[in-house]
Amino acid sequence: MRKIAVVLFISLFSISTLSAQTGNSKKGKTESWYTYWGIGYANLNYPNELQDLLDYLKDQDGVSNISMSLDMLGFYWHVKPKTIAGFVINGAGDRYEVNSESMQINQYIYGVSVMHYPGRYFGNGIFLRADMGLAKIVVTDSDNNSTGSDNGFGFLLGSGYSFDLGGTRLLVNVNYAIRNVEGDGYKTLGISLGGLF
């Protein structure tokens, strides 16, 4: 999963920078549309019984755990000079491995998203982010058997700093997401690096 996510991110980064829009190095210049992709670390918090079980699992010898956050398929358009809105898939993956067996818990928000730059220029400096939409939890084992939850509701609030590289913006994010699914709350604190092209 991690290798696929990294390859996908690099491939889409390359394609996006070549085809999304023409670069513009002047501050305050904008494009007609943007695509957004991000990857980073996630600290996941589960409903009590599941959290206790996973904490016990982590304490066992030979068990490894990797957690990550992803922003995928983000597409945005300007609604104001310093504000863009669109849609994005925000995800978090939590993978556990022991010997040749594995289990992965993926959390998703398929949502509408808004990013706003309160500073002088769009794409440079501090930004704020808010997403909300459909939430889902999917558990997959090493045999690729998947179990998905019913649909729920999720939202994300975040902030960070954006570096304008001349048409491409590099965003350092800190995001907090809550996914309410089947009466339970799944919480994620993510720190990620993203590209707005």
Salt bridges, closest charged atoms under 4 A:
GLU31 OE1 - ARG169 NH1 2.73
ASP71 OD1 - ARG129 NH2 2.80
GLU97 OE2 - ARG95 NE 2.66
ASP131 OD2 - ARG129 NH2 2.66
ASP164 OD2 - ARG169 NH2 3.82
